[in-house]
Amino acid sequence: MQIKLQSGFGSFSPEFERGIAVIEREMIARGLDPSMFVISKDYAASSHNRPIGAGHRSYDYTVFIGDEHFTVTMPDDMRFLVYFAKRCLSAADDETDATATTPQPPGMLARIANWFSQPI
């Protein structure tokens, strides 16, 4: 049950591969199946427009989960790993928290309407 890693030009950093193993264990603990995830790493399109030696190259990371996917552009593997962990693990926490009903603060429009209804 591992997340599948793909790259069109090389491998992921060793730190990333160690970190992804920790995230896989956390996913399993939260009831997620890591084998449903595929992470693909490619050069970002904006990276190709830079002169040689100018600036830092960016990477597009595409995460596939079944029929769904999302893509983010990050400067390196570890920044993506932090982003992925926050997005993936917090989503799993949100699903488990959805059963508990906590009162939500009023939305922006409700606050504005309340503010306008106040006497001057």
N, C-alpha and C positions, 0 to 999 in steps of 0.2 A: 504494500500500500504506500507507494511513493508518488510524489508530484513528479510528473514528467518534465524534464528540462530540455529545451531545444535552442540551438544557436546556429545562425547561418554563417558564422565566421570564426568561431573559436569557442572556448568554454567559459563557464561562469567562474568567478574567483573562488579560491578555496574557502575563504571566510564565508562567502555566500552559501556554499554547499554545506558547511557545518551549521550555519544558521537555519537553513531550510529544513534540516533534520529536526531541529528543536521545534520549529513551527509545525511540522508534520505531527509531532507528538502532541502538541497543544490542540491541533485540529481534531485528532482522534479523541482526546479527552472531552472535547466539546461536541462530539457526535458527528463531525464532518469526515468525509471520506477523501483523503488526499489524492487517491488515484483518479478522482474525477477532474483534477486540475492539471493543466498543461501551461507551462510558462515558456514563451518564445522570446528570444533576445535578438534584435537586429539593430544595425546602425540607424539612427534617426535621420529622416530626410533632411532636416536642417543642418546636420553635420557635414553633408556632402557639398554644401555651398561655401564652405570656409576655405580660404587659402591654406596651403600646406604649412603646418606648424603654427597656425593661428588659432588660439583658443582651445578649449577642451571639447572633445568629441562627446556627443550624447547618444544615448541608446533608447530605442523603443522597446518596451516590455509589454507583450500582449499576454493576457491571462485568459485561457479558455476554460469554462466550467460548463460542461455539457454543450448546449446550443448557444449559450451566452458567452460574451467576451468583452473585455475592456482593454484599452491600451493607454499607457502613460509613458512619458519621456523623462528619463532620469540621467544624471551624469555618471552614475556608477552602480554596480550591483548592490552594494550595501545600502545605499539610499532607497533603492527599489525594495529591498528586503524589508526595511522598516515600514515603508508605505504599505506593502502587501500584508505584513503582519497586522498593522493597525486596521486595515480595511477588512481583512478576512476574519480575524479573531474577534473584532468588535462586532461584526455582523452576526457571528454565531452567538455572542453574548446578548445582542439585541433580541434575537429570536427566543432565547430562553427567558429574557426579561419581559417579553411581550405578554406572557401569561399573567404576570403581576400588573394590576392596574394602578398606575401612579398618576396623580393628577398632572396634567400638562399646563404650563403657563399659557396665558392667552396669546394668540398670535398677534402679528404686527398690526393687521387691520383692526382687530378688536381693541388693541391698545390705542390706536389712533382715534377710533370711533368714541371710545371712552374719554379720551383727552378733549375731543371736540364738544362732548356733551357736558363738560364741566362749566359751571358759571364763571364769569370773568370777574 
